[in-house]
């Protein structure tokens, strides 16, 4: 469905998309003064006489305030949470200082022609830049005085060589016609080649290991076919079918399996079916925010506050999480099934305190936002504490842990970890790296050079790969008789393994590549996801849910037990990276704790408490598999014993030059998705960040629907929904109706479907005598439900005939059109177990008592005339 725009006096007045309308009110100068979203939430904008924005007032009454000088430069900004930032400029208008909301000041220094030559962090550390004749950065000196140099092609003025502080170099070559990158030579002298179509799309890429991948496109540049060539001559071909808008409709995998994508009339992804038993389905609100997702064995439901922040989430086991925020969006509390789960105190975006059960955590930070200390205790009693220290360029140097002693860290000239020293009895850890960044553990001699970054041997372990670079075999022990076999599908996902003792494990994935089950020696565990986060797992013996700090992969709580009455919370205590260190119960007792080596392998686990509760989360986004010792890391499997992945990065160069590497530095970086690592602390401002090697071919597949819109200020009037629910329940009780029990938005899909199969009551599950299927339906929301009842009950008050007709039993009815009223099933005479689904019921019907014709006894969505 197209988006419609209405203009008045040359300015945009409203934007309509489906049933959603955004309206803009303006002043005489045409500046927007009010923005009204589809749910009626209003943001107000105020300006000075010069048209400069002075303030924004959001629906939660928080304000964003701006102060300008006479030159029109922003000199002060008050954030919605109350924090204040200040800025100053030189005579030429270049920003020279930035004071953040915590008072930390960063400085920028410029040369006479406007080039940034030095940045000074709040700690006083400096980073400097040198330039060539054409104003290109030729050298960068970091906070420790180490220099990275850049050389340029004389004709193209593009970077041709990067010389690292240790003398290693990466070289880049281009074609002269399109100025496109055609070759990368890594630090080991291996080459990655790229070939392009006349329109600049990648036609073929050849990796450092020699593997080729070819691409074919339609006339609009959409990918139609991907061909992967194996080392042994084998070929994997993936086909893509699209609609006229370029949206992916069908992806045909190399094994012939078809993945089918479905969209609604607004182009939103509503379903993905890869032929498994449980296809994925998604539902949205007026503002395109995800409100329901169905997958596997359960459903997630979401509700949002007036500013678009997640207000409520219902987990697959029906447990409810309620989120509370301060003005400006800072999280203040999370409630589990109506009881407090955690409480939080933030100051200008940084968490200062956290209450988890009876435990109180207190956090302190340095001027660059890095965690300096985490103290855990009761109200007036400290239990343990961790202090962190960093080098001038941000590397972790020291941890002082009252539970586990002290650790110190050392790095090479490229910021790669080379040693860890412990104050207690643990053995020191030492590491070396080859020129391409492959990890070599010095206490375990191995090869000094690894072709294509494939590890061939480490100590007595030997590794074999398939034709596509996936690790398929580990051989170790006497005569290499202890063999672990790994098996993959046509998408290079691990689907099974066999251990040396003969025990096996198999793995299944959904259409987005998320692992949905694993079976180990016949025992199955199923997994449930919220986007890319694992939120629940279930087996015959246990059910667990995981709660995260909003918008992150940092775990907050583990809920042990299924259902609102059985879910028992345990709390995560994390390090600076978000790695679990302890799990505590409500009283504060440590029930699980772990010590790790530098690359995430558990060195020791301590279980306590009555149930000896173990937990599988490791580095952010990683899940420990006891059957293999591997960490499932969303798109790949990570081996903490080797500090590397089993398979190449599926996003190829977009993930970096070394496609098996975990992260450049495990003390400061994380990779929650198994794709591309990131560093939690913010990096200082730089005049350039060279990304020559980060090219990628986009499949054009729709991404996972997100729980919230990109901007926090997308808003939904959740209060109205709650009020509507209350009013509908009042009608139900006042008129002794059955509209809630049989037609509310909270009826589960299986119950709704069962009614169309055998007439079972959706509320009680009772099946009537002479069972046969009845048409079933439910409203999409409580507001839609209330709107239908009100329209029917006030029809005569609006000067209209009270009823529109009668049903077969002579009951008076009101039947009217109501776009988007609801959904339902109709009985299928040919196949009773598969009733027909109608997702788009755009009418409703309310039935009234024959005698008291003003009293309704039911109301439901209906199909059209």
N, C-alpha and C positions, 0 to 999 in steps of 0.2 A: 504494500500500500504506500502511495507517495506521501511525502510531507508537504503540507500546504502552508503558505505564508500569506498573511494579510498586512498590507501597508496602509498607513495613513499619513498624509502630508510628506510622503517620501521616507517615512521611518517604519521599521517593522513594529507592528502592533500585536500580532499573535502568530503563533506557530502551532499547527495541528498535525497530530500523527495518530491515526485511528481515533479512539475516543478521548485521547489526551490532548489538552490545550494548554499552552503556555502563553500568558498575556503580559504585555509590557506597557506600563504607563510612563509618560515622559513629561518633562517640563517644556517651557517655551523654546528652549535651546535644543531640544531633541534628546537630552540626556535621560536615560532610564532612571526613574524615581521609585518605581515599584515593579517587582517581578513576581508574578503569581504563577505557581506551578499547578499541575493538573489536580492536585488535592486541595487547592485553596490556600496553601501556605505562602506567605508573603515575605519577601526580602525588600527592605527599604534602603534607598541610596540617597546620599546628600552631597551637595557640591558647593564650592565657593563661587564667588562672582566670576572667576576666570574659568570655571568649568572643571576644576580639579576635584577629584573625588575626595571627600572629607571623611565619610563614614559609611559603613554598611551595617544595618541591623538585621540580624537573622531571625528566623521564626522562634528560636529559643531565647530571644531577647539579648543574646550576646552581641557585642559590637566589635567591628574592625575599624580602627580609626587611623587616619593618615594626616601627617603634618608636612607642609611644603614650605620651602623658603621662597624668596622673591624671584628666584631664577627658575622656579618650577621643579626643583630637585626635592626628592623625598628625604626628609631629615629625621623623621620619627614615625614609627609604626607601632600601634598598640594592637596586639593580637586578640582574638576572641576570648582566650583564656586569661587575659590580663597582662601577659608578658609584653615588655616594651623593647623594641630594637631602635638603635640610633645610627645615623650615617653622617659622614662628613665628606667634603669634596675639596679638590684643589681649585686654583683659579681657572683651569681649563675644563672644569666640570667632571673630572675623573674622580671616582670614589676612592678615598684614601683610608678611611677607617670604617669598620663595621663593628658595632657593639651589640652583642646578642642579648636575649632576654635575661641572661644570667650575669651580665656585666662583663663578659669576656670580650676583649677587643682584638680583632684581626686587622692587619694593615697591608695596604697594597702600595707599591712604589712604581712610578712610571718614568720613562725617559722623556726627552724633549719632544719626541714625535709620537707619543701616546702608546708606546709598547710597555707591557707589564714586565718589569725587570726583577722584581723581588716581592715575595709575600712573607709576612711575619705572623706566625701563629700567636694565639694568646699566651703561650708559654715562652715566647721569645725566639723560638726556632725559626730559621729562615730557609727559604727555597728560592734559588735565583735562576735567571734565564739569560742566555746570550742569543744574539740574532745575526743573520747574514745580511748580504746586500739587498736581498729581496724580502726582508722582514720575516724570514722563516726562522723558527727556533732551531739553533744549531747545537745548543748544549743546555742541559738542565742539571743544576747542582742541588742535591737534596740536603736535608737538614743535618746529615752527618758528613757533608762535604764530598760525597761521591758523585761522579759526573757521568751522565748518559749523553752520548753525542749522536747527532743526526746529520746524515749527508743526503744531498739532493741530486736528482737527475738534472744535468745542466740545461737540457732543453725543456723539460716538462715541469720543473720546479716541484716535483713530488719526492717524498722521502724514498731514497734508494737503499739506505743502509742505516740501521740502528746499532750503535756500538755500546754495549753494556759496560757498567763499571768494572767488571772482571775481564774485559777484553773480548768476550764472545760477541758475536754479531748476527743479526738477522738482516737478510737482503730482500729487496722488493724490486720487481721488474714490471713494466707496463707496455701496453701497445701504444703507439704514437698517434693512432687515428682516433681512438675513443677515450684515451687516457684511463683505461681500465687496468686493474691489477691482473697480471697474467701469470706471475710466478713468485712464490715465496721460498727462500732458502733458509732453513732453520739453523740453529747454532751447531748442529751436527753435520751440516752440509747436505742434508736431504731436501728434496724439492717437492713443493705442492704446486700443481699447475692448473690454470683455469682457462677455459675457452668459452667464447661468447657468441651469441647470435648477432646479426647486424643491428638489432635493436638494443643490444647491451644486456641481454639476459644470459645467465650462465647456461651454456649448452653442455659442457662436460667439465668435471673436475677430477683430477688424479691426485690421490693422497700421498703423504710422505711414504706410505708403505706400498705404493704402486696401484692400489685399488682405484677403479674408475667408477664414476656415476654419471649417467647421461640424462638429460632432461629434454622434453618436447613440450611446446606451448601452443595455445590457440592464437588467433590473430589479435586478441586483446591482452596477450601476455599471461594468461592463466595457465598454470601447469596442467598438462593433460596426461603425461606419462613420465615415470621415473624408472630408469633401468640401472640396476646395480650389477656390476661385473665382479665375480669372485676370482680369486687367484687361480682356481682350478678350471676356469672356463665356464663355471656355472653362472646362471643369470637369474636375477629376481626382478620382475616387472610389476609395477603398481600403476593402475589406470585411474583416472579421475574424470567423472562426469559432472557437468555443471549446468545450471540454468542460465537464462539470458542475462541475469545480473551477475554472473560469475560465481554464485554460491555453489559450494560443493554439495552435490546430491548423492552421488554414489562413489565410494572408493573401493576398487576391486583389488584385493591383495594378491601377492604372487601365488598363494595357494588356492585362489579362486573364491575365497570368502568375500562377500560384498558387505560393506558397511554403508548403511543408508541413513542420510541426514534429512530431518524434517524441520520445516520452519512455519511460523504462523504468518498471517497476512501482513505483519509489520516487519517481517524478516528476522525475527528472533528464533534462535534455535529452540525447538520444542521436543525433539526426540532424536535419539541415535540408536540404531539397531544393527548389531553385528552378528545377528543370528543366534545369540545365546538366549538362555531362558528368560533373562530379565533385561529387556532394553531400558535405556535411560530416557527419562522424560523430565521436562522443565516447564515451570509456569512463572509468569511475571506479573507485576503490578502495572499501573498506568504509566509509571516512569521507568519502565523497562528493568526494574530491579527484580532479582530472583526471589520468589516467595515460596516456591515448592520445588523440590527435586526428588524424583523417585528413582531408586536404583536397588537392584538386588532384592534384599530382604527387608527393606524399610524405606522410610520417607523422612526427609528433612523439611521443616517448615520455618519460615523466617517472617519477622515483622520488624518495622523500622519506626524510629521516632520522627518528629517533625523536621529534623535536620538530616534525615537519611541515614542515621547511624543504626546499626543493628540493635534492636530493642529486645527481641525475644527470638530464641531458637528452640525448636522442639526436636529432640534427638530421636533416632530410630526406635529406642525403647520407650518412647513417650515421656522421657524426662524433659523438663523445661528449664532453660537457662534464661534468666532475665538480666539485662545489662542496664546499668544506670550511669549517667554522665553528668559532669558539671557543665556549666555554661562554657562554650568554647570547645567541648568535645572530649575532655579528659575523662577517662574511665574512673568511676568512684566505687562501684560495687558490682558483683555478680551474685545472683541468687540462684540456687538450685532447688527446684520444686517448692519455691516459696520461702526457703530458709537461706540465710546468708552463706555463701560459699567463700568469697574473698572480698576484702575491702582495700581500696587503693587511695593513696594521696599523691597527687602530681603537682609539681611546680614548674610552670613554663615548659611543659612537654617532657619533663623527666620525673620518673617515679621516685618518690622520697621514702614512702612507707608502704608496706603491704601486710595485711592481716590475713593469715591462713589458719583457720581454726584458732587455737590459743597461741599460735606463734606469731610474732611480730618481726618482720624484716625491715631493716633500714639500709638505704643506699646512699652513697656519696659518689660524686663524679668530679673529673678534672675539668679544666676550662674548655676542652674539646669534646666533652660529652662522653668520655670513656669512663667505664666503671672503675672507681678507685677502691671502694670497700663495700662489702655486704656483711652486715651483722645480723645474726639470727638469735632470738631469745623470746622470753616471756615479757610481760609488761615491765618488770624491773629486774630481770635476771638474764644476763647474756649467756648463751649456750655455746656458740662458736662464731668465728669471724674469718673472712678472707679479705686480704688486702692485695691490690694489684699495682704494679709500677711499670711504666712504659719508657721506651727510648725516645729521643728527640723526634725521630721520624715515625713513631707510633707503634713499633713492635713491642710486644709483651716481653718484659725483661725479668719480672719477678712476681711470684705469688707466695704470700705468707698465709698459711692455712693452719688455724689452731687445731684442726682435727688430723691433718696429714703432713704437717711440716712445711718446709719451704722448698720452692723450686726456682731455679734460675735458668734462663734460656739464652742461647747464643745463635747468631745468624751470620750468613756470608754476605758478600758484597751485593747480592741480588735479593736480600731480605729473605732468603730461604733458611729454614731452621736447620742447624747443624749439630746442636747439642742441648741436652737437658740434664741438669744436675739436681739431685735430691738431697735434702739434709738428713734424711733417715736412711733406712737400710736398702732402699730400692737401688738397683743397678743403674748407673748413668746410661743415657741414651745418646748415640752418636749417629749422624747421618751425613751422607755426601750425595752429590747430584752430578749427573753427567751434563754435558753442555745444553741438552734439550730440556733439562729440568726433571729427568727421571730420577726417582728416589733410589738411592743405594744405601742400604743399612750397613754401616761399617763393621758391625760385629758379625755380619753374615756376608762373606765375600761373594761377589757376583760379577757379571760382565760389566765392563766399563762403557760399552756402547751397545745400544739396543736398536736394531733396525726398525724403522717405522714406529718407534717407541713401544714395541711389543717386548714384554719381559719374557726372556727365554729360560732363565735359571736364576734361582736365589738360594744359596747354600745347597742343600741336597734336594731342593724342589725343582722339577723341570716342568715346563709349561708348553702345551700345544694349542694351536689356534685353528679355527676353520677358515674357509676361503674368504670370509668377510671380516676377519680380525677378532672374532669372538673367542674367548678362552674356553676350550672344550675339554681340556684334560690337565690334571695336576698329577705328576708322578713323583713319589718320594720313597724314602726308606731303602733298605737293602735291595739292590738290583732294581730299584724303582718299582717294587711290587705293590706298594700302597697307592692305589689309583682312585682319584675322584673324577667322575665324568659329569660334564655339564651339557645340557641339551637346550636348543633355542628354536623358536618359531621363525617364520619368514620375515618377521619384523624385528628380529634380533633380541627378542625378549626371552629371558631364562624361563623355560617351562618345566625343567626337571633336572634332577641330579641323582647320582648314585655314589654312595660313599664307599670307602674301602671295605667296610664291614658288611656291605650288601644292602644296607638300609637306603630307602629311596624317598624322594620328595618330589611333588609336582605342584605347579603354580598355574593359576588362571588370571586373566586380565580382562578389563572392560575395553570398550571402543576407544577410550582415551589413554589406554596403556596403564591404567591404575590396577594394581594387584587386588583382585577381589576374593581370592581364596588360595590357601595352600593346604596340601594333604601330605602328611608325614606318617609313613607306615600305617596308612588307612585312616588316620584321624584328621578330620577336616576343620580348618579355621576359616571363617569368612570375614571379610573386611568391608568397611563402609567409609565413604569419603565425602568430605565437604570441599569441593574444588580439588586442590592438591594436598589437602590436609587429611590424614587418617583420623577419623573421629570415633570409630567404634570397631571392635572385633568381637566375634561370637563363635563359640564352639560348644560341644556337648557339656563341657565341664565349667565354662566360665563365660561371662560377658563383661566387656570393659568399654568405657567411653573415655575419650581424651578431650580435654578443654585446653585451649591455647590463649595466650595473650592476644587480644584482638588484632587482626591484620598481620600476624607473624607466625612463624613455625616454632616459637618458644613455648613448650608445654607448661601449663599452669596447674592442672589437676588431673588425676586419674580417678574415674568413677568405677568402682568395682561392684558388680552386681547389675541385674537387669530390672529395669522398671523404676518408677518414682519411689516405691517403698523400699527397694533393696539397694539402690545405688548408694554406695558408701564412698565418700570423697577421701582421697589421699593427695598430698600436695607436693609439687616439685620444687626443689631448691636448685638453682642453676648457677653455672659459672658465668664469666663475662661473655662467653660465646653462645650461651643458651643450652649448654650440655647438662643433662641431669647429674647432680652430685649426690643428692639425697632425696628420698621420698619419705614424707612425714605424715602421721595420722593427725586426727583432730587435736589430740592432747599435746602434740609436738614431738612424740617419740619417733625416732628414726627407724622405719621398718625396712628400708632398703638403702644401701649406699654403695658407691663404686669408686674405684680409682682406675684411671686410664693411663695408657702411654700416650705419647704425643699425637699419634695418628688415630686414636680412638679405640684401640684394642683394650678391652677390660683387663686390668692387671689383678684386680681383687674385687670381689663383691661380698658384702656383708648383709645377711638377712636377719631380721629381728621381729619382735612382735609375735602374736599368736598364730598368724596364718602364713608366715614366711612368704610374704608377697613379693614376687619378682616382677620386674617391669622391663619392656624391651626397647624403649626409646634411647637413642644415643646422640650423635651429632644432630643438629637441626635437620629434620626431614628424614632421618634414618631410623630403621626398625631392625632390631637384631634377630636373626634367624639362628636358633640354637642348633638346628640340624646341619648347618653348613659353616657357621662362624662368620657368615657374610652379613652385611647390612643392606637391606633393601632400601634404595634411595630414590624412589619414585620412578625415574626413567631408566635407572641402571642399578647394578649391584656393586657395592663397594667392599673391598677386602681390607680391613684395618690392619691385618698382619703385613700387608704389602704397601699400604698407603696409596692404592690406585684402584681403578675400576676394572671389571672383567671385560668390558666391551668398549669400543670406541664411542665417542660422544655423538649421539644421534643428530645434533645440530652442527656437526662438523666444525668448520673454522669459526663459526659464531661462538663456539665454546672455548676457543683458544688454540694455540699451535700444537700443544701436546694433548691428544684426545683421550688419553688414559689417565691423565693426572687428576688427582682429587682437587687440591687447591694449591696455590703457590706457597702457602704458609698456614699450617693447621692451628696455629695459636691466634691468628687474627682474621681468618677467612672461614666462610661456610658455603656449602652448596646444597641447599635444601631440596632441589629438584634433580640433582644429578646431571645438570646441563652446563651451567656456567656459574663459577664461584663469585661471591661478592664479599666485600669487607664491611662489617657492621659499622665501624666509625666512619664519619664523613671525611672525605679527602679534602685537603686544602685546594683552594681555587688554582687552576693552572691555565695558561694561555692556550694549551693544546693537549689533546689526548689522542695519540695516533691510533687509528683503528683499521689500518690497512688490511689486516688479516681477518677481520670480522665480517666476511661476506657470507651470505646464506641464501639458499633457495627456499622460498615460502611455498608450502603445499597449498595454501589457501583454505585449509580446513578450519572450520569455526573453532574458536577457543572454548575452553570450559566456561560455562556461564558463571559470572561472579556473583557473590552474595550481595554486594552493594555496588552502586554506581561509582565511577571513578572519583567524582567530587563528593566531598562530605555533605555538601549542602543540597544534594538531591533529597527531597523531603516527602514523607508520607504521614498523613494525619492518623496515627495509630490510636489516638484518643477517640476519634470518631468511630473507629472499628470496634473498640471496646464498648463504647456507649451503644452502638447498634446491637451488639451481642446482648447487652443487658436488656435493651428494649424488646428484642425478639423473645427472650426468655420470659419477660413480663407478660407479653401477649400469650405465650404458650400456657402460662399458669392462669391468667385471667379468663381465657376462653376455653380452657381444657383442650388445647390443640395438640396435634402431633407433627407439626411442621419442623420442630427442632430435632426430634428423635428420628425422623425419617428423611429430612431434606436439608440439614444444615451443612455448612462448609467443612465441618470437622468430622464428618462421617468418613471412615477409611474407604479407600478404593475397593479392597476385597469385599467389604460388607455391602457396598453399593452394587458391586457386580453380582454378588450372591443373591440379592433380591431379584435380579433379572433372571437368575437361573432357576430358583425354586420358591421365590416369594418370601424368603427369610426376612424377619424384622431386622433392619439395620442396627437397631438399638439393643435388642435382647438376643438376637440370633435365632429366635423361635421360628420354626417352619410350620405354617398352617396345614390343616388337614387337606388332603387332595392337592398336595403341593404342585404349584406351577409358577412359572416365572411371571413377574409383574414388571412393568416399566419402572425404572428407578431414576431418580435425579437428585442433584444437590446444587445449592447456590454456590457461586464462586466466592462469595464473601458475606460477612454479616451485614455489611452496609447494603449490598445488593438484596439480601434477604429482607431487611427492614424496609427498603425502598419499595419492594413489591407489595408487602403487606400494607404499607401506608397508602400507596396508590389505590389499592383495591378498596380500602376501608374509608377513604375520603372522596371517592368518586362522586357521590351525590352532593357533597358539600361544595364541589367545584362546578355545580350546575349541570352535571351529567347524569344520565340514567344510572341508577345504582348498580345494576348487574348487566353483564353483556350477554347472558344466556343461561342455560341449564345443562347439567350433565345428564348421563343416561339414567341416573337415579332421581332425576328431577330436582337435584340440589342447585340452588342459585350459584352462579359462578361469575367471577370477573376474569377475563382472559385478555391480556394486553401484551404489546410488544415491549421488550426490555433487552436491548442489545447486551450480550455478554452475561446474561442472567446466570447460566450455570452449565452443567454437564450431566450426562447420565447414560444408562444402558437400556437397550430394548431387547426383549426375549428373541432368541433365534430358534425358530421352529425346526430348522434342519439340523442344527448342532446346539443343543441346549446349554452345553458347557462353555460355549463361546458367544455370549450375547454381543450385540452390536454396540459400539461405543459412539456417542455423539458428544464431542468436546465443545460444540458451539450451539447451545440452546439459547435462543434469543427472544423467547416469550416466557410468560409466567401465567399461572392459573391459581386463583384463590377461591376455595369453596366455602359456602355459607350454609348455616343451618336452615332447614326447610321452614321451621316455625319462627325462630328468631333470626330473621334474614339479615340482620346487621352483625351477627356474631360468626366469625370465620372459624372453621375447625381444621383447615390445613391450607398450605400454600406451597407451591413447588415450581421449579423451572419446567418449561414445556417446549416441545418442538413447534415449528411454525405451522401456520394453517395448511 
